[in-house]
Amino acid sequence: MSTFAGQIALVTGASSGIGRQVALQLMQRGACIWAVGRRRSRLENALGCEHAHLRILEADLASNDGLVELTAALGRQDGLDILVHSAGRIHLGRFENASLDHFDEQYHVNLRAPFAITQGVLPALRRRRGQVVFVNSSGGLRVAAEAAQYSATKFGLRAIADGLRDEVNRDGIRVLTIFVGRTATEMQAAIMAHEGRAWEPTKLLQPSDVAESVLAALAMPRSAEVYEISLRPMVKLES
């Protein structure tokens, strides 16, 4: 299957979870991948060593220097077909003692980095009439106890996606937000441990489920645009 043959896709958070599955499925369908992650070794373990269809970009999106270096490198590219923002951080804590340092980290990775990266590659997206995907969370639609900081960044991410869409639709650029429920990832394992829940990944969404939904939207004919998807596990956890 070569649905995305000849296309260039940039995927953040590509070393694990949803980002890894999106990158792998795009490569399987013919795309060339620019994979962004904090550590080259993890990216290589997750996706294979760099080859003709894979370019590894090591960057810590929580670091201003790392983000500046990444956006400078990306700004030199001629064209980009697909941009997928999948990197994310979460720190849970009650309002009265939540760490401001944790808030800053979540803001940098979940909100500031997607804005800066999109801004840096916008000329390249315009040249190819590209597509942008923001992997959001059910926390971007409603706020739960101990997740005010995280949800604040995810509500903001929705605003960035909606504002971007209104600006670039006329250029032929499609913008998708996918609001994802509990998914069997390392991040979710940590969340459920914090909540005192048993880790039962088979009852959760699988990263491949999310990736398949994203790719189906990306492959839609240009006469249509999927701009929001809400995806939940079929089995609902008890409160």
Contacts in CASP RR format, 6 or more apart in sequence:
PFRMAT RR
TARGET T0000
AUTHOR 0000-0000-0000
METHOD contacts of the structure
MODEL  1
MSTFAGQIALVTGASSGIGRQVALQLMQRGACIWAVGRRRSRLENALGCE
HAHLRILEADLASNDGLVELTAALGRQDGLDILVHSAGRIHLGRFENASL
DHFDEQYHVNLRAPFAITQGVLPALRRRRGQVVFVNSSGGLRVAAEAAQY
SATKFGLRAIADGLRDEVNRDGIRVLTIFVGRTATEMQAAIMAHEGRAWE
PTKLLQPSDVAESVLAALAMPRSAEVYEISLRPMVKLES
1 28 0 8 1.000
1 29 0 8 1.000
2 29 0 8 1.000
2 30 0 8 1.000
3 29 0 8 1.000
3 30 0 8 1.000
3 215 0 8 1.000
3 219 0 8 1.000
4 26 0 8 1.000
4 29 0 8 1.000
4 30 0 8 1.000
4 31 0 8 1.000
4 81 0 8 1.000
4 82 0 8 1.000
4 218 0 8 1.000
4 219 0 8 1.000
5 29 0 8 1.000
5 30 0 8 1.000
5 31 0 8 1.000
6 30 0 8 1.000
6 31 0 8 1.000
6 32 0 8 1.000
6 81 0 8 1.000
7 26 0 8 1.000
7 30 0 8 1.000
7 31 0 8 1.000
7 32 0 8 1.000
7 81 0 8 1.000
7 82 0 8 1.000
7 128 0 8 1.000
8 31 0 8 1.000
8 32 0 8 1.000
8 34 0 8 1.000
8 77 0 8 1.000
8 79 0 8 1.000
8 80 0 8 1.000
8 81 0 8 1.000
8 82 0 8 1.000
8 128 0 8 1.000
9 23 0 8 1.000
9 26 0 8 1.000
9 31 0 8 1.000
9 32 0 8 1.000
9 33 0 8 1.000
9 34 0 8 1.000
9 80 0 8 1.000
9 81 0 8 1.000
9 82 0 8 1.000
9 83 0 8 1.000
9 84 0 8 1.000
10 33 0 8 1.000
10 34 0 8 1.000
10 36 0 8 1.000
10 74 0 8 1.000
10 80 0 8 1.000
10 82 0 8 1.000
10 83 0 8 1.000
10 84 0 8 1.000
10 117 0 8 1.000
10 121 0 8 1.000
11 19 0 8 1.000
11 22 0 8 1.000
11 23 0 8 1.000
11 26 0 8 1.000
11 33 0 8 1.000
11 34 0 8 1.000
11 35 0 8 1.000
11 36 0 8 1.000
11 84 0 8 1.000
11 86 0 8 1.000
12 19 0 8 1.000
12 36 0 8 1.000
12 37 0 8 1.000
12 61 0 8 1.000
12 84 0 8 1.000
12 85 0 8 1.000
12 86 0 8 1.000
12 87 0 8 1.000
12 113 0 8 1.000
12 114 0 8 1.000
12 117 0 8 1.000
13 19 0 8 1.000
13 20 0 8 1.000
13 35 0 8 1.000
13 36 0 8 1.000
13 37 0 8 1.000
13 86 0 8 1.000
13 87 0 8 1.000
13 88 0 8 1.000
14 20 0 8 1.000
14 22 0 8 1.000
14 23 0 8 1.000
14 33 0 8 1.000
14 35 0 8 1.000
14 36 0 8 1.000
14 37 0 8 1.000
14 43 0 8 1.000
14 46 0 8 1.000
14 47 0 8 1.000
14 86 0 8 1.000
15 35 0 8 1.000
15 37 0 8 1.000
15 38 0 8 1.000
15 39 0 8 1.000
15 42 0 8 1.000
15 43 0 8 1.000
15 45 0 8 1.000
15 46 0 8 1.000
15 47 0 8 1.000
16 42 0 8 1.000
16 46 0 8 1.000
16 185 0 8 1.000
16 186 0 8 1.000
17 86 0 8 1.000
17 183 0 8 1.000
17 185 0 8 1.000
17 186 0 8 1.000
17 207 0 8 1.000
18 86 0 8 1.000
18 135 0 8 1.000
18 180 0 8 1.000
18 183 0 8 1.000
18 185 0 8 1.000
18 207 0 8 1.000
18 210 0 8 1.000
18 211 0 8 1.000
19 84 0 8 1.000
19 86 0 8 1.000
19 135 0 8 1.000
19 207 0 8 1.000
19 211 0 8 1.000
20 46 0 8 1.000
20 47 0 8 1.000
20 207 0 8 1.000
21 207 0 8 1.000
21 208 0 8 1.000
21 210 0 8 1.000
21 211 0 8 1.000
22 84 0 8 1.000
22 86 0 8 1.000
22 133 0 8 1.000
22 135 0 8 1.000
22 210 0 8 1.000
22 211 0 8 1.000
22 214 0 8 1.000
22 215 0 8 1.000
23 33 0 8 1.000
23 35 0 8 1.000
23 47 0 8 1.000
23 84 0 8 1.000
24 47 0 8 1.000
24 211 0 8 1.000
25 208 0 8 1.000
25 211 0 8 1.000
25 212 0 8 1.000
25 215 0 8 1.000
26 33 0 8 1.000
26 82 0 8 1.000
26 215 0 8 1.000
27 33 0 8 1.000
27 47 0 8 1.000
27 53 0 8 1.000
27 54 0 8 1.000
29 215 0 8 1.000
30 53 0 8 1.000
31 53 0 8 1.000
31 81 0 8 1.000
31 82 0 8 1.000
32 52 0 8 1.000
32 53 0 8 1.000
32 54 0 8 1.000
32 55 0 8 1.000
33 47 0 8 1.000
33 53 0 8 1.000
33 54 0 8 1.000
33 55 0 8 1.000
34 55 0 8 1.000
34 57 0 8 1.000
34 74 0 8 1.000
35 43 0 8 1.000
35 47 0 8 1.000
35 54 0 8 1.000
35 55 0 8 1.000
35 56 0 8 1.000
35 57 0 8 1.000
36 57 0 8 1.000
36 58 0 8 1.000
36 59 0 8 1.000
36 61 0 8 1.000
36 70 0 8 1.000
36 87 0 8 1.000
37 43 0 8 1.000
37 57 0 8 1.000
37 58 0 8 1.000
37 59 0 8 1.000
37 61 0 8 1.000
37 87 0 8 1.000
38 58 0 8 1.000
38 59 0 8 1.000
38 60 0 8 1.000
38 61 0 8 1.000
39 58 0 8 1.000
40 56 0 8 1.000
40 58 0 8 1.000
43 56 0 8 1.000
43 58 0 8 1.000
44 50 0 8 1.000
44 56 0 8 1.000
47 54 0 8 1.000
47 56 0 8 1.000
48 54 0 8 1.000
50 56 0 8 1.000
57 70 0 8 1.000
57 73 0 8 1.000
59 66 0 8 1.000
59 67 0 8 1.000
59 69 0 8 1.000
59 70 0 8 1.000
60 66 0 8 1.000
61 67 0 8 1.000
61 70 0 8 1.000
61 87 0 8 1.000
61 108 0 8 1.000
61 109 0 8 1.000
61 113 0 8 1.000
62 89 0 8 1.000
62 105 0 8 1.000
62 108 0 8 1.000
62 109 0 8 1.000
62 113 0 8 1.000
63 108 0 8 1.000
64 108 0 8 1.000
67 108 0 8 1.000
67 112 0 8 1.000
67 113 0 8 1.000
67 116 0 8 1.000
67 117 0 8 1.000
70 117 0 8 1.000
71 116 0 8 1.000
71 117 0 8 1.000
71 119 0 8 1.000
71 120 0 8 1.000
74 117 0 8 1.000
74 120 0 8 1.000
74 121 0 8 1.000
74 124 0 8 1.000
75 120 0 8 1.000
75 121 0 8 1.000
75 123 0 8 1.000
75 124 0 8 1.000
77 121 0 8 1.000
77 124 0 8 1.000
78 124 0 8 1.000
78 127 0 8 1.000
79 124 0 8 1.000
79 125 0 8 1.000
79 127 0 8 1.000
79 128 0 8 1.000
80 121 0 8 1.000
80 124 0 8 1.000
80 125 0 8 1.000
80 127 0 8 1.000
80 128 0 8 1.000
80 130 0 8 1.000
81 128 0 8 1.000
81 130 0 8 1.000
81 131 0 8 1.000
82 130 0 8 1.000
82 131 0 8 1.000
82 132 0 8 1.000
82 133 0 8 1.000
82 218 0 8 1.000
83 117 0 8 1.000
83 118 0 8 1.000
83 121 0 8 1.000
83 125 0 8 1.000
83 130 0 8 1.000
83 131 0 8 1.000
83 132 0 8 1.000
83 133 0 8 1.000
84 132 0 8 1.000
84 133 0 8 1.000
84 135 0 8 1.000
84 214 0 8 1.000
85 113 0 8 1.000
85 114 0 8 1.000
85 117 0 8 1.000
85 118 0 8 1.000
85 132 0 8 1.000
85 133 0 8 1.000
85 134 0 8 1.000
85 135 0 8 1.000
85 157 0 8 1.000
86 135 0 8 1.000
87 109 0 8 1.000
87 113 0 8 1.000
88 106 0 8 1.000
88 109 0 8 1.000
88 110 0 8 1.000
88 187 0 8 1.000
89 105 0 8 1.000
89 106 0 8 1.000
89 109 0 8 1.000
89 110 0 8 1.000
90 106 0 8 1.000
90 147 0 8 1.000
90 150 0 8 1.000
90 187 0 8 1.000
90 190 0 8 1.000
90 191 0 8 1.000
91 98 0 8 1.000
91 99 0 8 1.000
91 102 0 8 1.000
91 103 0 8 1.000
91 105 0 8 1.000
91 106 0 8 1.000
91 149 0 8 1.000
91 150 0 8 1.000
92 146 0 8 1.000
92 147 0 8 1.000
92 150 0 8 1.000
92 191 0 8 1.000
92 194 0 8 1.000
93 146 0 8 1.000
93 147 0 8 1.000
93 149 0 8 1.000
94 145 0 8 1.000
94 146 0 8 1.000
95 148 0 8 1.000
98 146 0 8 1.000
98 148 0 8 1.000
98 149 0 8 1.000
102 149 0 8 1.000
103 149 0 8 1.000
106 149 0 8 1.000
106 150 0 8 1.000
106 153 0 8 1.000
107 153 0 8 1.000
110 150 0 8 1.000
110 153 0 8 1.000
110 154 0 8 1.000
110 157 0 8 1.000
111 153 0 8 1.000
111 156 0 8 1.000
111 157 0 8 1.000
111 160 0 8 1.000
114 134 0 8 1.000
114 157 0 8 1.000
114 160 0 8 1.000
115 160 0 8 1.000
118 125 0 8 1.000
118 132 0 8 1.000
118 160 0 8 1.000
118 164 0 8 1.000
122 168 0 8 1.000
125 132 0 8 1.000
125 168 0 8 1.000
125 173 0 8 1.000
126 168 0 8 1.000
126 171 0 8 1.000
126 173 0 8 1.000
129 171 0 8 1.000
129 172 0 8 1.000
129 173 0 8 1.000
130 172 0 8 1.000
130 173 0 8 1.000
130 174 0 8 1.000
131 173 0 8 1.000
131 174 0 8 1.000
131 175 0 8 1.000
131 176 0 8 1.000
131 218 0 8 1.000
132 161 0 8 1.000
132 164 0 8 1.000
132 173 0 8 1.000
132 174 0 8 1.000
132 175 0 8 1.000
132 176 0 8 1.000
133 175 0 8 1.000
133 176 0 8 1.000
133 177 0 8 1.000
133 178 0 8 1.000
133 214 0 8 1.000
133 217 0 8 1.000
133 218 0 8 1.000
134 157 0 8 1.000
134 158 0 8 1.000
134 160 0 8 1.000
134 161 0 8 1.000
134 175 0 8 1.000
134 176 0 8 1.000
134 177 0 8 1.000
134 178 0 8 1.000
135 178 0 8 1.000
135 180 0 8 1.000
135 210 0 8 1.000
135 214 0 8 1.000
136 154 0 8 1.000
136 157 0 8 1.000
136 158 0 8 1.000
136 161 0 8 1.000
136 177 0 8 1.000
136 178 0 8 1.000
136 179 0 8 1.000
136 180 0 8 1.000
137 150 0 8 1.000
137 154 0 8 1.000
137 179 0 8 1.000
137 180 0 8 1.000
137 181 0 8 1.000
138 179 0 8 1.000
138 180 0 8 1.000
138 181 0 8 1.000
138 182 0 8 1.000
138 230 0 8 1.000
138 232 0 8 1.000
139 147 0 8 1.000
139 150 0 8 1.000
139 151 0 8 1.000
139 154 0 8 1.000
139 155 0 8 1.000
139 179 0 8 1.000
140 151 0 8 1.000
140 154 0 8 1.000
140 155 0 8 1.000
140 156 0 8 1.000
140 157 0 8 1.000
140 158 0 8 1.000
140 179 0 8 1.000
141 179 0 8 1.000
141 230 0 8 1.000
142 151 0 8 1.000
143 151 0 8 1.000
144 151 0 8 1.000
157 177 0 8 1.000
158 177 0 8 1.000
161 175 0 8 1.000
161 176 0 8 1.000
161 177 0 8 1.000
162 177 0 8 1.000
164 175 0 8 1.000
165 175 0 8 1.000
165 227 0 8 1.000
168 175 0 8 1.000
169 175 0 8 1.000
169 225 0 8 1.000
172 222 0 8 1.000
174 225 0 8 1.000
174 226 0 8 1.000
174 227 0 8 1.000
175 227 0 8 1.000
176 214 0 8 1.000
176 217 0 8 1.000
176 218 0 8 1.000
176 226 0 8 1.000
176 227 0 8 1.000
176 228 0 8 1.000
176 229 0 8 1.000
177 227 0 8 1.000
177 228 0 8 1.000
177 229 0 8 1.000
178 210 0 8 1.000
178 213 0 8 1.000
178 214 0 8 1.000
178 217 0 8 1.000
178 228 0 8 1.000
178 229 0 8 1.000
178 230 0 8 1.000
178 231 0 8 1.000
179 228 0 8 1.000
179 229 0 8 1.000
179 230 0 8 1.000
179 231 0 8 1.000
180 205 0 8 1.000
180 210 0 8 1.000
180 231 0 8 1.000
181 205 0 8 1.000
181 231 0 8 1.000
181 232 0 8 1.000
181 233 0 8 1.000
182 188 0 8 1.000
182 191 0 8 1.000
182 192 0 8 1.000
182 204 0 8 1.000
182 205 0 8 1.000
182 233 0 8 1.000
182 237 0 8 1.000
183 204 0 8 1.000
183 205 0 8 1.000
183 206 0 8 1.000
183 207 0 8 1.000
183 209 0 8 1.000
183 210 0 8 1.000
183 233 0 8 1.000
184 201 0 8 1.000
184 202 0 8 1.000
184 204 0 8 1.000
184 205 0 8 1.000
184 206 0 8 1.000
184 207 0 8 1.000
185 207 0 8 1.000
188 204 0 8 1.000
189 199 0 8 1.000
189 201 0 8 1.000
192 198 0 8 1.000
192 199 0 8 1.000
193 199 0 8 1.000
197 237 0 8 1.000
203 233 0 8 1.000
203 235 0 8 1.000
203 237 0 8 1.000
204 233 0 8 1.000
204 235 0 8 1.000
205 231 0 8 1.000
205 232 0 8 1.000
205 233 0 8 1.000
209 231 0 8 1.000
210 231 0 8 1.000
213 229 0 8 1.000
213 231 0 8 1.000
217 226 0 8 1.000
217 229 0 8 1.000
220 226 0 8 1.000
END
